[in-house]
Amino acid sequence: MPKLPVISGKELIRALKKVRFIEVRHKGSHVSLQKVTAEKTFKTVVPLHRELAKGTLLDILHQAGLNKDELIELLK
């Protein structure tokens, strides 16, 4: 399994928007995103930091229903 990339909050938001997440609100340095599917509603909050901590990134991926491999594909 590949290593988790070091990315910024803006890069992560751009990748999540590729899989139909929409920006619900923006408050301070955090952006709330949401994706509604037939089975489930995914919600997450992304901090607009230059580098996201590994644990923060993993937690956001879990909340978004994605894995590392899917994230790496979205960043291409």
PyMOL Python script that loads the backbone (N, CA, C, O; Angstrom):
from pymol import cmd

cmd.read_pdbstr("""\
ATOM      1  N   MET A   1       0.846  -1.174   0.000  1.00  0.00           N
ATOM      2  CA  MET A   1       0.000   0.000   0.000  1.00  0.00           C
ATOM      3  C   MET A   1       0.896   1.243   0.000  1.00  0.00           C
ATOM      4  O   MET A   1       1.861   1.308   0.761  1.00  0.00           O
ATOM      5  N   PRO A   2       0.589   2.215  -0.835  1.00  0.00           N
ATOM      6  CA  PRO A   2       1.433   3.418  -0.908  1.00  0.00           C
ATOM      7  C   PRO A   2       1.320   4.282   0.345  1.00  0.00           C
ATOM      8  O   PRO A   2       0.357   4.204   1.108  1.00  0.00           O
ATOM      9  N   LYS A   3       2.343   5.105   0.517  1.00  0.00           N
ATOM     10  CA  LYS A   3       2.347   6.021   1.655  1.00  0.00           C
ATOM     11  C   LYS A   3       1.308   7.110   1.461  1.00  0.00           C
ATOM     12  O   LYS A   3       0.934   7.442   0.337  1.00  0.00           O
ATOM     13  N   LEU A   4       0.856   7.654   2.564  1.00  0.00           N
ATOM     14  CA  LEU A   4      -0.102   8.750   2.543  1.00  0.00           C
ATOM     15  C   LEU A   4       0.624  10.016   2.106  1.00  0.00           C
ATOM     16  O   LEU A   4       1.657  10.354   2.685  1.00  0.00           O
ATOM     17  N   PRO A   5       0.113  10.727   1.100  1.00  0.00           N
ATOM     18  CA  PRO A   5       0.800  11.938   0.637  1.00  0.00           C
ATOM     19  C   PRO A   5       0.631  13.090   1.617  1.00  0.00           C
ATOM     20  O   PRO A   5      -0.333  13.132   2.381  1.00  0.00           O
ATOM     21  N   VAL A   6       1.570  14.015   1.587  1.00  0.00           N
ATOM     22  CA  VAL A   6       1.471  15.240   2.380  1.00  0.00           C
ATOM     23  C   VAL A   6       0.807  16.275   1.485  1.00  0.00           C
ATOM     24  O   VAL A   6       1.375  16.686   0.474  1.00  0.00           O
ATOM     25  N   ILE A   7      -0.398  16.693   1.861  1.00  0.00           N
ATOM     26  CA  ILE A   7      -1.144  17.644   1.035  1.00  0.00           C
ATOM     27  C   ILE A   7      -1.730  18.745   1.900  1.00  0.00           C
ATOM     28  O   ILE A   7      -1.812  18.627   3.123  1.00  0.00           O
ATOM     29  N   SER A   8      -2.134  19.815   1.237  1.00  0.00           N
ATOM     30  CA  SER A   8      -2.750  20.942   1.942  1.00  0.00           C
ATOM     31  C   SER A   8      -4.269  20.739   1.993  1.00  0.00           C
ATOM     32  O   SER A   8      -4.816  19.869   1.316  1.00  0.00           O
ATOM     33  N   GLY A   9      -4.918  21.540   2.790  1.00  0.00           N
ATOM     34  CA  GLY A   9      -6.368  21.495   2.875  1.00  0.00           C
ATOM     35  C   GLY A   9      -7.021  21.824   1.546  1.00  0.00           C
ATOM     36  O   GLY A   9      -8.010  21.198   1.165  1.00  0.00           O
ATOM     37  N   LYS A  10      -6.471  22.805   0.836  1.00  0.00           N
ATOM     38  CA  LYS A  10      -7.042  23.188  -0.464  1.00  0.00           C
ATOM     39  C   LYS A  10      -6.934  22.051  -1.473  1.00  0.00           C
ATOM     40  O   LYS A  10      -7.862  21.826  -2.249  1.00  0.00           O
ATOM     41  N   GLU A  11      -5.808  21.327  -1.472  1.00  0.00           N
ATOM     42  CA  GLU A  11      -5.641  20.198  -2.388  1.00  0.00           C
ATOM     43  C   GLU A  11      -6.643  19.090  -2.067  1.00  0.00           C
ATOM     44  O   GLU A  11      -7.197  18.461  -2.968  1.00  0.00           O
ATOM     45  N   LEU A  12      -6.866  18.860  -0.777  1.00  0.00           N
ATOM     46  CA  LEU A  12      -7.817  17.835  -0.374  1.00  0.00           C
ATOM     47  C   LEU A  12      -9.244  18.214  -0.784  1.00  0.00           C
ATOM     48  O   LEU A  12     -10.002  17.362  -1.248  1.00  0.00           O
ATOM     49  N   ILE A  13      -9.604  19.468  -0.618  1.00  0.00           N
ATOM     50  CA  ILE A  13     -10.931  19.931  -1.018  1.00  0.00           C
ATOM     51  C   ILE A  13     -11.120  19.757  -2.520  1.00  0.00           C
ATOM     52  O   ILE A  13     -12.177  19.310  -2.964  1.00  0.00           O
ATOM     53  N   ARG A  14     -10.113  20.102  -3.295  1.00  0.00           N
ATOM     54  CA  ARG A  14     -10.173  19.938  -4.749  1.00  0.00           C
ATOM     55  C   ARG A  14     -10.399  18.466  -5.110  1.00  0.00           C
ATOM     56  O   ARG A  14     -11.187  18.157  -6.004  1.00  0.00           O
ATOM     57  N   ALA A  15      -9.701  17.556  -4.409  1.00  0.00           N
ATOM     58  CA  ALA A  15      -9.852  16.124  -4.685  1.00  0.00           C
ATOM     59  C   ALA A  15     -11.243  15.632  -4.291  1.00  0.00           C
ATOM     60  O   ALA A  15     -11.843  14.840  -5.017  1.00  0.00           O
ATOM     61  N   LEU A  16     -11.761  16.090  -3.152  1.00  0.00           N
ATOM     62  CA  LEU A  16     -13.081  15.656  -2.710  1.00  0.00           C
ATOM     63  C   LEU A  16     -14.188  16.161  -3.642  1.00  0.00           C
ATOM     64  O   LEU A  16     -15.200  15.488  -3.839  1.00  0.00           O
ATOM     65  N   LYS A  17     -13.986  17.338  -4.204  1.00  0.00           N
ATOM     66  CA  LYS A  17     -14.985  17.878  -5.135  1.00  0.00           C
ATOM     67  C   LYS A  17     -15.054  17.044  -6.415  1.00  0.00           C
ATOM     68  O   LYS A  17     -16.084  17.037  -7.088  1.00  0.00           O
ATOM     69  N   LYS A  18     -13.971  16.343  -6.758  1.00  0.00           N
ATOM     70  CA  LYS A  18     -13.970  15.472  -7.936  1.00  0.00           C
ATOM     71  C   LYS A  18     -14.916  14.285  -7.751  1.00  0.00           C
ATOM     72  O   LYS A  18     -15.420  13.730  -8.728  1.00  0.00           O
ATOM     73  N   VAL A  19     -15.157  13.898  -6.488  1.00  0.00           N
ATOM     74  CA  VAL A  19     -16.079  12.783  -6.221  1.00  0.00           C
ATOM     75  C   VAL A  19     -17.406  13.308  -5.681  1.00  0.00           C
ATOM     76  O   VAL A  19     -18.069  12.650  -4.879  1.00  0.00           O
ATOM     77  N   ARG A  20     -17.781  14.502  -6.131  1.00  0.00           N
ATOM     78  CA  ARG A  20     -19.092  15.111  -5.919  1.00  0.00           C
ATOM     79  C   ARG A  20     -19.382  15.555  -4.490  1.00  0.00           C
ATOM     80  O   ARG A  20     -20.542  15.570  -4.076  1.00  0.00           O
ATOM     81  N   PHE A  21     -18.359  15.914  -3.733  1.00  0.00           N
ATOM     82  CA  PHE A  21     -18.583  16.590  -2.462  1.00  0.00           C
ATOM     83  C   PHE A  21     -18.865  18.053  -2.781  1.00  0.00           C
ATOM     84  O   PHE A  21     -18.287  18.615  -3.711  1.00  0.00           O
ATOM     85  N   ILE A  22     -19.748  18.662  -2.012  1.00  0.00           N
ATOM     86  CA  ILE A  22     -20.035  20.076  -2.208  1.00  0.00           C
ATOM     87  C   ILE A  22     -19.699  20.837  -0.931  1.00  0.00           C
ATOM     88  O   ILE A  22     -19.786  20.307   0.177  1.00  0.00           O
ATOM     89  N   GLU A  23     -19.314  22.090  -1.118  1.00  0.00           N
ATOM     90  CA  GLU A  23     -18.978  22.946   0.012  1.00  0.00           C
ATOM     91  C   GLU A  23     -20.284  23.433   0.642  1.00  0.00           C
ATOM     92  O   GLU A  23     -21.086  24.103  -0.007  1.00  0.00           O
ATOM     93  N   VAL A  24     -20.483  23.088   1.910  1.00  0.00           N
ATOM     94  CA  VAL A  24     -21.703  23.456   2.610  1.00  0.00           C
ATOM     95  C   VAL A  24     -21.530  24.782   3.336  1.00  0.00           C
ATOM     96  O   VAL A  24     -22.415  25.638   3.314  1.00  0.00           O
ATOM     97  N   ARG A  25     -20.363  24.939   3.987  1.00  0.00           N
ATOM     98  CA  ARG A  25     -20.100  26.206   4.667  1.00  0.00           C
ATOM     99  C   ARG A  25     -18.611  26.389   4.873  1.00  0.00           C
ATOM    100  O   ARG A  25     -17.828  25.440   4.824  1.00  0.00           O
ATOM    101  N   HIS A  26     -18.246  27.632   5.104  1.00  0.00           N
ATOM    102  CA  HIS A  26     -16.847  28.008   5.319  1.00  0.00           C
ATOM    103  C   HIS A  26     -16.831  28.936   6.522  1.00  0.00           C
ATOM    104  O   HIS A  26     -17.409  30.022   6.484  1.00  0.00           O
ATOM    105  N   LYS A  27     -16.170  28.511   7.585  1.00  0.00           N
ATOM    106  CA  LYS A  27     -16.115  29.341   8.786  1.00  0.00           C
ATOM    107  C   LYS A  27     -14.670  29.398   9.259  1.00  0.00           C
ATOM    108  O   LYS A  27     -14.093  28.384   9.654  1.00  0.00           O
ATOM    109  N   GLY A  28     -14.099  30.578   9.214  1.00  0.00           N
ATOM    110  CA  GLY A  28     -12.709  30.726   9.625  1.00  0.00           C
ATOM    111  C   GLY A  28     -11.801  29.948   8.697  1.00  0.00           C
ATOM    112  O   GLY A  28     -11.838  30.129   7.480  1.00  0.00           O
ATOM    113  N   SER A  29     -10.978  29.072   9.281  1.00  0.00           N
ATOM    114  CA  SER A  29     -10.034  28.302   8.471  1.00  0.00           C
ATOM    115  C   SER A  29     -10.509  26.864   8.249  1.00  0.00           C
ATOM    116  O   SER A  29      -9.693  25.982   7.984  1.00  0.00           O
ATOM    117  N   HIS A  30     -11.808  26.621   8.353  1.00  0.00           N
ATOM    118  CA  HIS A  30     -12.351  25.284   8.152  1.00  0.00           C
ATOM    119  C   HIS A  30     -13.491  25.314   7.130  1.00  0.00           C
ATOM    120  O   HIS A  30     -14.314  26.229   7.116  1.00  0.00           O
ATOM    121  N   VAL A  31     -13.514  24.294   6.283  1.00  0.00           N
ATOM    122  CA  VAL A  31     -14.540  24.182   5.255  1.00  0.00           C
ATOM    123  C   VAL A  31     -15.318  22.885   5.494  1.00  0.00           C
ATOM    124  O   VAL A  31     -14.724  21.813   5.616  1.00  0.00           O
ATOM    125  N   SER A  32     -16.637  22.987   5.561  1.00  0.00           N
ATOM    126  CA  SER A  32     -17.499  21.817   5.721  1.00  0.00           C
ATOM    127  C   SER A  32     -17.933  21.341   4.349  1.00  0.00           C
ATOM    128  O   SER A  32     -18.390  22.131   3.522  1.00  0.00           O
ATOM    129  N   LEU A  33     -17.787  20.036   4.109  1.00  0.00           N
ATOM    130  CA  LEU A  33     -18.162  19.432   2.836  1.00  0.00           C
ATOM    131  C   LEU A  33     -19.169  18.318   3.076  1.00  0.00           C
ATOM    132  O   LEU A  33     -19.198  17.706   4.144  1.00  0.00           O
ATOM    133  N   GLN A  34     -19.997  18.062   2.063  1.00  0.00           N
ATOM    134  CA  GLN A  34     -21.032  17.049   2.185  1.00  0.00           C
ATOM    135  C   GLN A  34     -21.266  16.375   0.844  1.00  0.00           C
ATOM    136  O   GLN A  34     -21.164  17.000  -0.212  1.00  0.00           O
ATOM    137  N   LYS A  35     -21.582  15.080   0.908  1.00  0.00           N
ATOM    138  CA  LYS A  35     -21.945  14.325  -0.287  1.00  0.00           C
ATOM    139  C   LYS A  35     -23.135  13.455   0.078  1.00  0.00           C
ATOM    140  O   LYS A  35     -23.070  12.666   1.021  1.00  0.00           O
ATOM    141  N   VAL A  36     -24.222  13.600  -0.667  1.00  0.00           N
ATOM    142  CA  VAL A  36     -25.428  12.824  -0.406  1.00  0.00           C
ATOM    143  C   VAL A  36     -25.564  11.748  -1.479  1.00  0.00           C
ATOM    144  O   VAL A  36     -25.587  12.048  -2.672  1.00  0.00           O
ATOM    145  N   THR A  37     -25.654  10.488  -1.043  1.00  0.00           N
ATOM    146  CA  THR A  37     -25.893   9.372  -1.956  1.00  0.00           C
ATOM    147  C   THR A  37     -27.216   8.719  -1.562  1.00  0.00           C
ATOM    148  O   THR A  37     -27.838   9.119  -0.579  1.00  0.00           O
ATOM    149  N   ALA A  38     -27.639   7.731  -2.317  1.00  0.00           N
ATOM    150  CA  ALA A  38     -28.893   7.046  -2.014  1.00  0.00           C
ATOM    151  C   ALA A  38     -28.817   6.295  -0.681  1.00  0.00           C
ATOM    152  O   ALA A  38     -29.811   6.189   0.037  1.00  0.00           O
ATOM    153  N   GLU A  39     -27.636   5.779  -0.361  1.00  0.00           N
ATOM    154  CA  GLU A  39     -27.472   4.980   0.853  1.00  0.00           C
ATOM    155  C   GLU A  39     -27.088   5.797   2.082  1.00  0.00           C
ATOM    156  O   GLU A  39     -27.500   5.476   3.197  1.00  0.00           O
ATOM    157  N   LYS A  40     -26.297   6.854   1.882  1.00  0.00           N
ATOM    158  CA  LYS A  40     -25.680   7.518   3.030  1.00  0.00           C
ATOM    159  C   LYS A  40     -25.345   8.966   2.704  1.00  0.00           C
ATOM    160  O   LYS A  40     -25.182   9.333   1.541  1.00  0.00           O
ATOM    161  N   THR A  41     -25.244   9.782   3.751  1.00  0.00           N
ATOM    162  CA  THR A  41     -24.762  11.150   3.610  1.00  0.00           C
ATOM    163  C   THR A  41     -23.396  11.241   4.273  1.00  0.00           C
ATOM    164  O   THR A  41     -23.258  10.951   5.461  1.00  0.00           O
ATOM    165  N   PHE A  42     -22.390  11.643   3.512  1.00  0.00           N
ATOM    166  CA  PHE A  42     -21.035  11.793   4.030  1.00  0.00           C
ATOM    167  C   PHE A  42     -20.798  13.264   4.368  1.00  0.00           C
ATOM    168  O   PHE A  42     -21.068  14.143   3.550  1.00  0.00           O
ATOM    169  N   LYS A  43     -20.293  13.530   5.570  1.00  0.00           N
ATOM    170  CA  LYS A  43     -19.988  14.898   5.987  1.00  0.00           C
ATOM    171  C   LYS A  43     -18.592  14.918   6.579  1.00  0.00           C
ATOM    172  O   LYS A  43     -18.195  13.994   7.290  1.00  0.00           O
ATOM    173  N   THR A  44     -17.852  15.973   6.284  1.00  0.00           N
ATOM    174  CA  THR A  44     -16.526  16.133   6.852  1.00  0.00           C
ATOM    175  C   THR A  44     -16.152  17.601   6.906  1.00  0.00           C
ATOM    176  O   THR A  44     -16.754  18.434   6.230  1.00  0.00           O
ATOM    177  N   VAL A  45     -15.152  17.908   7.716  1.00  0.00           N
ATOM    178  CA  VAL A  45     -14.638  19.273   7.845  1.00  0.00           C
ATOM    179  C   VAL A  45     -13.148  19.236   7.533  1.00  0.00           C
ATOM    180  O   VAL A  45     -12.404  18.429   8.091  1.00  0.00           O
ATOM    181  N   VAL A  46     -12.720  20.124   6.631  1.00  0.00           N
ATOM    182  CA  VAL A  46     -11.320  20.164   6.213  1.00  0.00           C
ATOM    183  C   VAL A  46     -10.695  21.483   6.679  1.00  0.00           C
ATOM    184  O   VAL A  46     -11.181  22.555   6.320  1.00  0.00           O
ATOM    185  N   PRO A  47      -9.618  21.413   7.479  1.00  0.00           N
ATOM    186  CA  PRO A  47      -8.926  22.641   7.864  1.00  0.00           C
ATOM    187  C   PRO A  47      -8.067  23.143   6.707  1.00  0.00           C
ATOM    188  O   PRO A  47      -7.474  22.343   5.984  1.00  0.00           O
ATOM    189  N   LEU A  48      -7.998  24.437   6.531  1.00  0.00           N
ATOM    190  CA  LEU A  48      -7.218  25.010   5.432  1.00  0.00           C
ATOM    191  C   LEU A  48      -5.768  25.251   5.877  1.00  0.00           C
ATOM    192  O   LEU A  48      -5.296  26.388   5.894  1.00  0.00           O
ATOM    193  N   HIS A  49      -5.079  24.174   6.232  1.00  0.00           N
ATOM    194  CA  HIS A  49      -3.682  24.255   6.636  1.00  0.00           C
ATOM    195  C   HIS A  49      -2.792  23.970   5.439  1.00  0.00           C
ATOM    196  O   HIS A  49      -3.221  23.347   4.468  1.00  0.00           O
ATOM    197  N   ARG A  50      -1.542  24.433   5.514  1.00  0.00           N
ATOM    198  CA  ARG A  50      -0.597  24.164   4.415  1.00  0.00           C
ATOM    199  C   ARG A  50      -0.298  22.680   4.298  1.00  0.00           C
ATOM    200  O   ARG A  50      -0.192  22.142   3.196  1.00  0.00           O
ATOM    201  N   GLU A  51      -0.161  22.016   5.454  1.00  0.00           N
ATOM    202  CA  GLU A  51       0.060  20.569   5.480  1.00  0.00           C
ATOM    203  C   GLU A  51      -0.893  19.967   6.501  1.00  0.00           C
ATOM    204  O   GLU A  51      -0.919  20.378   7.662  1.00  0.00           O
ATOM    205  N   LEU A  52      -1.667  18.999   6.063  1.00  0.00           N
ATOM    206  CA  LEU A  52      -2.570  18.320   6.981  1.00  0.00           C
ATOM    207  C   LEU A  52      -1.803  17.232   7.719  1.00  0.00           C
ATOM    208  O   LEU A  52      -1.012  16.507   7.116  1.00  0.00           O
ATOM    209  N   ALA A  53      -2.036  17.118   9.015  1.00  0.00           N
ATOM    210  CA  ALA A  53      -1.415  16.059   9.804  1.00  0.00           C
ATOM    211  C   ALA A  53      -1.934  14.708   9.310  1.00  0.00           C
ATOM    212  O   ALA A  53      -3.067  14.607   8.840  1.00  0.00           O
ATOM    213  N   LYS A  54      -1.104  13.676   9.419  1.00  0.00           N
ATOM    214  CA  LYS A  54      -1.471  12.344   8.923  1.00  0.00           C
ATOM    215  C   LYS A  54      -2.769  11.849   9.563  1.00  0.00           C
ATOM    216  O   LYS A  54      -3.645  11.333   8.868  1.00  0.00           O
ATOM    217  N   GLY A  55      -2.894  12.001  10.867  1.00  0.00           N
ATOM    218  CA  GLY A  55      -4.098  11.544  11.564  1.00  0.00           C
ATOM    219  C   GLY A  55      -5.331  12.298  11.115  1.00  0.00           C
ATOM    220  O   GLY A  55      -6.402  11.711  10.964  1.00  0.00           O
ATOM    221  N   THR A  56      -5.187  13.588  10.902  1.00  0.00           N
ATOM    222  CA  THR A  56      -6.306  14.413  10.428  1.00  0.00           C
ATOM    223  C   THR A  56      -6.732  13.958   9.044  1.00  0.00           C
ATOM    224  O   THR A  56      -7.923  13.806   8.774  1.00  0.00           O
ATOM    225  N   LEU A  57      -5.765  13.740   8.172  1.00  0.00           N
ATOM    226  CA  LEU A  57      -6.059  13.305   6.805  1.00  0.00           C
ATOM    227  C   LEU A  57      -6.742  11.939   6.804  1.00  0.00           C
ATOM    228  O   LEU A  57      -7.711  11.735   6.073  1.00  0.00           O
ATOM    229  N   LEU A  58      -6.248  11.004   7.612  1.00  0.00           N
ATOM    230  CA  LEU A  58      -6.864   9.677   7.686  1.00  0.00           C
ATOM    231  C   LEU A  58      -8.294   9.757   8.209  1.00  0.00           C
ATOM    232  O   LEU A  58      -9.176   9.052   7.720  1.00  0.00           O
ATOM    233  N   ASP A  59      -8.523  10.609   9.195  1.00  0.00           N
ATOM    234  CA  ASP A  59      -9.862  10.766   9.757  1.00  0.00           C
ATOM    235  C   ASP A  59     -10.817  11.344   8.718  1.00  0.00           C
ATOM    236  O   ASP A  59     -11.957  10.892   8.604  1.00  0.00           O
ATOM    237  N   ILE A  60     -10.362  12.337   7.961  1.00  0.00           N
ATOM    238  CA  ILE A  60     -11.194  12.938   6.915  1.00  0.00           C
ATOM    239  C   ILE A  60     -11.511  11.900   5.839  1.00  0.00           C
ATOM    240  O   ILE A  60     -12.645  11.834   5.363  1.00  0.00           O
ATOM    241  N   LEU A  61     -10.529  11.095   5.452  1.00  0.00           N
ATOM    242  CA  LEU A  61     -10.767  10.053   4.450  1.00  0.00           C
ATOM    243  C   LEU A  61     -11.797   9.047   4.945  1.00  0.00           C
ATOM    244  O   LEU A  61     -12.667   8.616   4.188  1.00  0.00           O
ATOM    245  N   HIS A  62     -11.696   8.674   6.216  1.00  0.00           N
ATOM    246  CA  HIS A  62     -12.663   7.740   6.802  1.00  0.00           C
ATOM    247  C   HIS A  62     -14.072   8.334   6.784  1.00  0.00           C
ATOM    248  O   HIS A  62     -15.034   7.651   6.433  1.00  0.00           O
ATOM    249  N   GLN A  63     -14.188   9.609   7.164  1.00  0.00           N
ATOM    250  CA  GLN A  63     -15.492  10.277   7.167  1.00  0.00           C
ATOM    251  C   GLN A  63     -16.059  10.402   5.752  1.00  0.00           C
ATOM    252  O   GLN A  63     -17.275  10.381   5.562  1.00  0.00           O
ATOM    253  N   ALA A  64     -15.180  10.531   4.767  1.00  0.00           N
ATOM    254  CA  ALA A  64     -15.602  10.692   3.375  1.00  0.00           C
ATOM    255  C   ALA A  64     -15.836   9.354   2.678  1.00  0.00           C
ATOM    256  O   ALA A  64     -16.296   9.323   1.536  1.00  0.00           O
ATOM    257  N   GLY A  65     -15.524   8.252   3.354  1.00  0.00           N
ATOM    258  CA  GLY A  65     -15.726   6.935   2.754  1.00  0.00           C
ATOM    259  C   GLY A  65     -14.705   6.594   1.691  1.00  0.00           C
ATOM    260  O   GLY A  65     -15.005   5.840   0.765  1.00  0.00           O
ATOM    261  N   LEU A  66     -13.492   7.140   1.808  1.00  0.00           N
ATOM    262  CA  LEU A  66     -12.422   6.900   0.842  1.00  0.00           C
ATOM    263  C   LEU A  66     -11.252   6.195   1.515  1.00  0.00           C
ATOM    264  O   LEU A  66     -11.156   6.164   2.742  1.00  0.00           O
ATOM    265  N   ASN A  67     -10.359   5.626   0.697  1.00  0.00           N
ATOM    266  CA  ASN A  67      -9.119   5.056   1.238  1.00  0.00           C
ATOM    267  C   ASN A  67      -7.913   5.761   0.600  1.00  0.00           C
ATOM    268  O   ASN A  67      -8.067   6.633  -0.255  1.00  0.00           O
ATOM    269  N   LYS A  68      -6.727   5.368   1.028  1.00  0.00           N
ATOM    270  CA  LYS A  68      -5.501   6.031   0.551  1.00  0.00           C
ATOM    271  C   LYS A  68      -5.346   5.937  -0.963  1.00  0.00           C
ATOM    272  O   LYS A  68      -4.998   6.915  -1.624  1.00  0.00           O
ATOM    273  N   ASP A  69      -5.608   4.754  -1.500  1.00  0.00           N
ATOM    274  CA  ASP A  69      -5.448   4.546  -2.947  1.00  0.00           C
ATOM    275  C   ASP A  69      -6.383   5.450  -3.744  1.00  0.00           C
ATOM    276  O   ASP A  69      -5.985   6.023  -4.758  1.00  0.00           O
ATOM    277  N   GLU A  70      -7.618   5.575  -3.287  1.00  0.00           N
ATOM    278  CA  GLU A  70      -8.587   6.428  -3.974  1.00  0.00           C
ATOM    279  C   GLU A  70      -8.140   7.894  -3.911  1.00  0.00           C
ATOM    280  O   GLU A  70      -8.283   8.631  -4.887  1.00  0.00           O
ATOM    281  N   LEU A  71      -7.601   8.311  -2.770  1.00  0.00           N
ATOM    282  CA  LEU A  71      -7.113   9.687  -2.643  1.00  0.00           C
ATOM    283  C   LEU A  71      -5.977   9.951  -3.618  1.00  0.00           C
ATOM    284  O   LEU A  71      -5.948  10.993  -4.273  1.00  0.00           O
ATOM    285  N   ILE A  72      -5.049   9.020  -3.717  1.00  0.00           N
ATOM    286  CA  ILE A  72      -3.897   9.196  -4.605  1.00  0.00           C
ATOM    287  C   ILE A  72      -4.370   9.316  -6.060  1.00  0.00           C
ATOM    288  O   ILE A  72      -3.828  10.115  -6.823  1.00  0.00           O
ATOM    289  N   GLU A  73      -5.375   8.526  -6.442  1.00  0.00           N
ATOM    290  CA  GLU A  73      -5.937   8.633  -7.799  1.00  0.00           C
ATOM    291  C   GLU A  73      -6.586   9.990  -8.025  1.00  0.00           C
ATOM    292  O   GLU A  73      -6.463  10.562  -9.108  1.00  0.00           O
ATOM    293  N   LEU A  74      -7.274  10.508  -7.020  1.00  0.00           N
ATOM    294  CA  LEU A  74      -7.943  11.816  -7.160  1.00  0.00           C
ATOM    295  C   LEU A  74      -6.948  12.969  -7.259  1.00  0.00           C
ATOM    296  O   LEU A  74      -7.259  14.010  -7.838  1.00  0.00           O
ATOM    297  N   LEU A  75      -5.758  12.788  -6.700  1.00  0.00           N
ATOM    298  CA  LEU A  75      -4.751  13.856  -6.721  1.00  0.00           C
ATOM    299  C   LEU A  75      -4.017  13.941  -8.045  1.00  0.00           C
ATOM    300  O   LEU A  75      -3.298  14.912  -8.284  1.00  0.00           O
ATOM    301  N   LYS A  76      -4.176  12.954  -8.909  1.00  0.00           N
ATOM    302  CA  LYS A  76      -3.480  12.959 -10.205  1.00  0.00           C
ATOM    303  C   LYS A  76      -4.109  13.918 -11.163  1.00  0.00           C
ATOM    304  O   LYS A  76      -3.649  14.048 -12.298  1.00  0.00           O
TER     305      LYS A  76
END
""", "prot")
cmd.dss("prot")
cmd.show_as("cartoon", "prot")
cmd.util.cbc("prot")
cmd.orient("prot")
